[in-house]
Amino acid sequence: MILEIRLSNFFSIKEEIVLDLRAANIKSKNAKALKNNLAKFDKTSVLKTVAMYGANASGKSNIIKAIRFCSMMVLNSHNHNENVLFNFKKFKFGNSNKKLSNYFIRFVNNEIEYEYSFSLIQSSIVTESLYYYPKGRITKIFNRDERLGKTKKEKYSFGSIIKRPLDVADNTSNKTLYISRASQMDREIAKNVFNFFNNTFILRYLGHNAPQIESLFNTYNKQLLEALRIADSDIIDIKIRKVKQQGKNFNANLEDLTLSVEDVIQDALQIKTYHKADPSIGFDLITEESDGTKKLFVIMLNILDIVKNNKILLIDEIGESLHTDIIEYIFNLFRAGKSAQLICTTHNTRFLNLTRFRKDQIYFVNKKEDASTDLYSLYDYSDFRDTMDLEKAYLQGRFDAVPFVNDSIENLKSIING
């Protein structure tokens, strides 16, 4: 469970932005009716879903990209060599290139709250820290600041949690996060943190750290068919088998390591769908089904696993290739779960409705005058009442975060005839 994420100086993000999933104290009639939108940790109410809205180029995708990058650092930095430059860009304007980029995440793993953070420049880690609350009281696990001296003893300080912590530090270069190396060196609490990022915080439907399609299908095939039926699909059966791979090179997007459905399935799995009209005729999922059906197949498999096992899903543009009713179906699956969470961006304004979402579940992303990304919640607008038309107010620009398009006939003619 994620409670809070803070980011600064990544891509279009300049000053610190805060994504807070701890529920606000909202006592309106609508909010009280939305009790299924909340999970519980100790005495804290936590949001199950958060949706971010904003104009194109406002920075919504950069928020997702920055979170993914920082999570991948935890998962991969123990493999970094001395020639590595980290795959992110700082905010380009002003003097941000001289400042650190910072990441902070507050999360819950195995019913214990953790605070983990690090800062870095393009070529090295600068600071890193980990605290936790094993009995409700904050306890230091380690602090690291590469600016404090030349020796590891000067740069690091430790609590009493990690065994032989300096042994790990001695094997941690300035290209590597300590938590990654400590996990690799079999330190228990570091493995717990690593496993949270690797197994619980799912960064996308496909690609790195998403569960394998075949394994998910073998576990959830019956539930998948029922989920597809509820989604008004006429698919009544699915059969899957491995086929011999022909050395296919996955066409991965090297920017964030995403893969397409075709990349993951083609030449590795043969998936046949069977429809109500004639159950004896099979259709190849990749070549004979629509993009929406292919995506729904993968999405539902992942979401069934995520919701059942109380994981977190991070998705950019949840509505791509999906009908609005299917998107609402996905939100409802998270509402029906115990404590699984969904963090997503969307342009679909149908969900700007305070009978479906609480004020603190709706975030706006706006480009400021200096071209940096700002993030804020509808809850920040204390004068916006539940009885007002939220969708209309958003489209009218009350919360900014919308494009201002001057498409008068005169301007359009000037483009066409210019």
C-alpha positions in Angstrom: 0.0 0.0 0.0 1.3 3.4 -0.9 0.6 6.4 1.4 2.6 9.2 -0.3 5.0 9.9 -3.1 7.1 13.1 -3.5 9.1 14.1 -6.6 11.3 17.0 -7.6 13.5 17.9 -10.6 12.5 15.0 -12.9 11.7 15.8 -16.5 9.1 18.6 -16.4 8.8 18.4 -12.6 10.7 21.3 -11.1 9.6 22.0 -7.5 8.4 19.2 -5.3 5.0 17.7 -6.1 3.1 15.5 -3.7 0.8 12.6 -4.5 -0.9 11.8 -1.2 -3.1 8.7 -1.0 -4.0 9.2 2.7 -7.7 10.1 2.7 -8.7 13.6 3.8 -11.3 14.0 6.4 -14.3 14.6 4.1 -17.7 14.5 5.8 -20.0 15.2 2.9 -22.9 12.9 2.1 -21.3 11.8 -1.2 -18.0 11.0 0.5 -19.7 9.0 3.2 -21.5 6.9 0.5 -18.1 6.1 -1.1 -16.7 4.0 1.8 -15.7 1.3 -0.7 -13.2 3.8 -2.2 -11.1 3.6 0.9 -8.9 1.0 2.5 -7.6 0.9 6.0 -4.1 0.9 7.5 -4.0 1.0 11.3 -6.1 4.1 12.0 -5.5 5.7 8.6 -8.0 5.7 5.7 -6.2 5.2 2.4 -7.4 5.9 -1.2 -7.8 2.8 -3.4 -7.7 4.8 -6.6 -6.3 8.1 -7.8 -6.9 9.7 -11.2 -4.8 12.5 -12.6 -6.3 14.9 -15.2 -4.5 17.5 -17.3 -3.9 19.0 -20.7 -1.5 17.4 -23.2 2.1 18.3 -22.4 1.1 19.3 -18.8 3.4 16.6 -17.4 1.0 13.8 -16.5 3.1 11.2 -18.2 6.3 12.6 -16.7 4.9 12.0 -13.2 4.3 8.3 -14.2 7.7 8.2 -15.9 9.5 9.6 -12.9 7.9 7.1 -10.5 8.8 4.3 -12.8 12.4 5.4 -13.2 12.8 5.7 -9.4 11.3 2.2 -8.9 13.6 0.8 -11.6 16.6 2.3 -9.8 15.7 0.2 -6.7 15.3 -2.9 -8.9 18.4 -2.5 -11.1 21.0 -0.2 -9.6 23.1 -3.1 -8.2 23.9 -3.9 -11.8 25.3 -0.5 -12.7 28.9 -0.1 -13.8 31.1 2.9 -13.5 30.2 4.2 -17.0 26.5 4.4 -16.3 24.5 7.6 -16.7 21.0 7.4 -15.2 18.2 7.4 -17.7 16.3 10.6 -16.7 16.5 14.3 -17.4 16.3 17.2 -15.0 14.1 20.1 -15.5 15.8 22.1 -18.2 15.0 25.7 -17.4 16.5 28.0 -14.8 19.3 26.5 -12.7 17.7 23.1 -12.0 20.6 21.4 -13.7 22.7 22.3 -10.6 20.1 20.9 -8.2 19.5 17.4 -7.0 16.6 15.3 -8.2 14.7 13.9 -5.2 12.3 10.9 -4.7 10.4 10.0 -1.5 7.9 7.2 -1.0 5.9 6.3 2.1 4.5 2.8 1.9 3.2 -0.1 3.8 4.6 -3.6 3.5 3.6 -6.5 5.7 1.5 -4.1 7.9 4.6 -2.0 8.6 5.0 1.6 7.4 8.3 2.6 5.7 9.8 5.9 4.5 12.4 5.5 1.7 14.1 8.3 -0.2 17.1 9.1 -2.4 18.5 12.0 -4.3 20.8 11.9 -7.3 22.5 13.7 -10.2 22.9 12.3 -13.7 26.0 10.3 -12.8 25.7 9.3 -9.1 23.6 8.8 -6.0 24.0 11.6 -3.5 21.7 10.8 -0.6 19.6 7.8 0.5 17.7 6.9 3.6 15.3 4.3 5.0 13.1 4.6 8.1 10.3 2.4 9.4 7.7 2.2 12.1 7.8 -1.4 13.5 5.8 -0.5 16.7 4.3 2.8 15.6 7.5 4.7 16.4 9.9 5.9 13.7 13.2 3.9 13.7 16.2 4.6 11.5 17.5 1.9 9.4 20.2 3.9 7.6 21.2 7.3 6.3 23.6 8.0 3.5 25.1 11.3 2.3 28.0 11.0 -0.2 29.0 14.7 0.5 29.9 14.1 4.2 33.4 12.7 3.6 35.6 10.2 1.8 35.1 7.1 3.9 32.0 4.9 4.2 31.9 5.6 7.9 31.7 9.3 7.2 29.0 8.9 4.5 26.7 6.4 6.3 25.0 6.1 9.6 23.0 3.1 10.7 20.4 1.9 13.2 20.7 -1.6 14.7 18.5 -3.3 12.1 20.9 -4.4 9.3 23.5 -7.0 10.1 27.1 -5.9 9.3 25.8 -2.8 7.5 29.3 -1.5 6.6 30.0 -4.7 4.6 27.2 -3.7 2.3 28.4 -0.1 2.2 31.9 -1.2 1.2 30.3 -3.0 -1.8 28.0 0.0 -2.8 29.4 2.4 -5.4 28.0 5.9 -6.0 26.1 4.4 -8.9 24.2 2.0 -6.7 21.4 2.4 -4.2 22.3 0.9 -0.8 18.9 -0.8 -0.6 19.6 -2.7 -3.9 23.0 -3.9 -2.8 21.8 -4.9 0.7 19.0 -6.9 -0.8 21.4 -8.6 -3.1 23.6 -9.4 -0.1 20.7 -11.1 1.7 19.9 -8.5 4.3 16.4 -9.2 5.4 14.8 -5.8 5.7 16.4 -4.7 2.4 14.9 -7.7 0.8 11.5 -6.8 2.1 11.8 -3.3 0.6 13.1 -4.7 -2.7 10.3 -7.2 -2.9 7.7 -4.5 -2.3 9.0 -2.7 -5.5 9.5 -5.9 -7.4 6.3 -7.9 -6.5 3.8 -5.4 -5.1 4.3 -2.1 -7.0 3.3 -3.1 -10.5 4.6 -0.4 -12.9 2.6 -1.3 -16.0 0.4 -4.0 -17.5 3.3 -5.4 -19.6 7.1 -5.3 -19.3 9.4 -5.3 -16.4 7.9 -6.6 -13.1 4.5 -7.4 -14.6 3.6 -11.0 -13.9 3.9 -13.4 -16.8 0.9 -13.9 -19.0 0.9 -17.7 -19.0 1.3 -17.9 -15.2 -1.6 -15.5 -14.7 -3.8 -17.3 -17.1 -3.2 -20.7 -15.4 -4.2 -19.1 -12.1 -7.1 -17.0 -13.1 -8.6 -18.5 -16.3 -12.0 -19.1 -14.8 -12.1 -15.6 -13.2 -10.9 -14.1 -16.5 -13.8 -15.6 -18.5 -16.3 -14.3 -15.9 -14.6 -10.9 -16.0 -14.8 -10.8 -19.8 -18.5 -11.8 -19.6 -19.3 -9.0 -17.2 -17.5 -6.7 -19.6 -20.0 -7.7 -22.3 -17.5 -9.8 -24.3 -18.9 -12.8 -26.3 -15.8 -14.8 -25.6 -16.8 -18.0 -23.8 -13.5 -19.9 -23.8 -9.8 -19.3 -24.1 -7.0 -21.8 -24.7 -3.3 -21.1 -24.4 -0.2 -23.1 -25.1 3.5 -22.4 -25.5 5.1 -22.4 -28.9 8.7 -22.6 -29.8 10.3 -19.2 -29.9 12.2 -18.2 -33.1 14.7 -15.8 -31.4 12.3 -12.8 -31.7 13.8 -9.5 -30.6 11.2 -7.7 -28.5 10.5 -4.2 -29.9 10.8 -2.6 -26.4 10.6 1.2 -25.8 14.0 1.7 -24.3 12.8 4.9 -22.6 10.6 3.0 -20.1 11.0 -0.6 -21.1 7.4 -1.0 -22.1 6.3 -3.9 -24.4 3.3 -4.3 -26.6 0.8 -7.2 -26.2 2.2 -8.6 -29.5 5.8 -8.5 -28.2 4.9 -10.5 -25.1 2.7 -13.1 -26.7 3.8 -13.6 -30.3 6.3 -16.4 -31.0 6.0 -17.4 -27.3 2.4 -18.3 -26.7 -0.5 -19.3 -28.9 -3.8 -18.0 -27.5 -7.1 -19.0 -29.1 -10.4 -17.4 -28.2 -13.8 -19.0 -28.8 -17.0 -17.1 -29.2 -20.6 -17.6 -28.4 -21.7 -17.6 -32.1 -19.8 -20.9 -32.8 -17.7 -22.3 -29.9 -16.0 -24.8 -32.3 -14.1 -22.0 -34.2 -11.0 -20.6 -32.7 -9.6 -17.1 -33.2 -6.0 -16.1 -32.8 -5.8 -13.4 -30.2 -3.0 -11.5 -31.8 -4.0 -11.6 -35.5 -7.8 -11.9 -35.4 -9.0 -10.0 -32.4 -9.3 -6.2 -32.0 -6.8 -4.1 -30.2 -9.4 -3.5 -27.5 -9.9 -7.2 -26.9 -6.2 -7.9 -26.8 -5.7 -5.2 -24.3 -8.7 -6.2 -22.2 -7.3 -9.8 -22.1 -4.0 -8.6 -20.6 -5.5 -5.9 -18.4 -8.1 -8.2 -16.8 -5.5 -10.9 -16.1 -3.2 -8.4 -14.3 -6.0 -6.6 -12.4 -7.4 -9.9 -11.1 -4.0 -10.7 -9.7 -3.4 -7.1 -8.4 -6.8 -6.8 -6.7 -6.8 -10.4 -5.2 -3.3 -9.9 -3.8 -3.6 -6.2 -2.7 -0.9 -4.9 -5.1 -0.5 -1.4 -6.6 -0.9 -0.6 -10.3 0.6 2.4 -12.0 -0.9 3.2 -15.4 -0.5 6.1 -17.8 -3.7 6.8 -19.8 -6.0 4.1 -18.5 -8.5 4.8 -21.2 -6.4 3.9 -24.2 -8.4 1.5 -26.5 -11.0 0.9 -23.9 -14.6 2.0 -23.7 -15.7 4.3 -20.9 -17.8 1.5 -19.3 -14.8 -0.8 -19.2 -12.7 1.8 -17.5 -15.5 2.2 -14.9 -15.5 -1.6 -14.5 -11.8 -1.5 -13.7 -12.3 1.2 -11.1 -15.1 -0.9 -9.6 -12.9 -3.9 -9.3 -10.5 -1.9 -7.2 -13.4 -0.6 -5.1 -14.5 -4.2 -4.5 -11.0 -5.2 -3.4 -9.6 -5.0 0.1 -6.6 -2.7 -0.3 -5.3 -2.9 -3.9 -4.5 0.5 -5.4 -4.6 2.1 -8.8 -2.7 5.3 -9.7 -3.5 6.4 -13.2 -3.8 9.3 -15.7 -6.8 9.9 -17.9 -8.6 12.4 -20.2 -12.0 10.8 -19.7 -14.1 13.4 -17.9 -17.0 11.1 -17.2 -15.3 10.2 -13.9 -15.3 13.8 -12.8 -18.4 13.0 -10.7 -18.5 13.2 -7.0 -21.0 10.4 -6.7 -18.2 8.1 -8.1 -15.0 9.7 -6.7 -14.1 11.6 -3.6 -12.5 15.0 -4.0 -9.2 13.7 -2.7 -9.1 11.0 -5.4 -9.1 13.6 -8.2 -5.8 15.3 -9.1 -5.1 17.9 -11.7 -1.8 18.4 -13.5 -1.1 21.8 -14.9 1.8 23.5 -16.7 2.9 26.6 -14.9 4.3 29.8 -16.6 7.9 28.6 -16.2 6.9 25.3 -18.1 7.1 23.2 -15.0 4.5 20.6 -13.8 2.2 21.4 -10.9 0.1 18.7 -9.2 -2.9 19.5 -6.9 -6.1 17.9 -5.7 -9.7 18.9 -6.1 -9.7 18.7 -2.3 -7.6 21.9 -2.3 -10.7 23.7 -3.7 -12.6 24.1 -0.4 -15.2 26.3 -2.0 -16.2 23.6 -4.6 -19.4 21.9 -3.3 -20.5 18.4 -3.9 -23.7 19.6 -5.6 -21.8 21.4 -8.4 -21.2 20.0 -11.8 -17.5 18.9 -11.6 -17.1 17.8 -15.2 -18.5 21.1 -16.5 -16.4 23.2 -14.1 -13.2 21.3 -15.3 -14.0 21.7 -19.0 -14.6 25.4 -18.4 -11.1 25.7 -16.9 -12.0 26.4 -13.3 -9.1 24.2 -12.1 -6.7 25.0 -15.0 -5.2 21.7 -16.2 -7.1 22.0 -19.6 -5.8 23.2 -23.0 -7.0 26.6 -24.1 -7.7 26.2 -27.8 -8.4 29.3 -29.8 -9.9 27.6 -32.8 -11.9 30.4 -34.3 -12.8 30.2 -38.0 -10.4 33.1 -38.6 -7.5 31.4 -36.9 -8.2 28.1 -38.7 -8.4 29.8 -42.1 -5.1 31.5 -41.4 -3.5 28.0 -40.9 -5.1 26.5 -44.0 -4.4 29.5 -46.3 -1.2 30.6 -44.7 
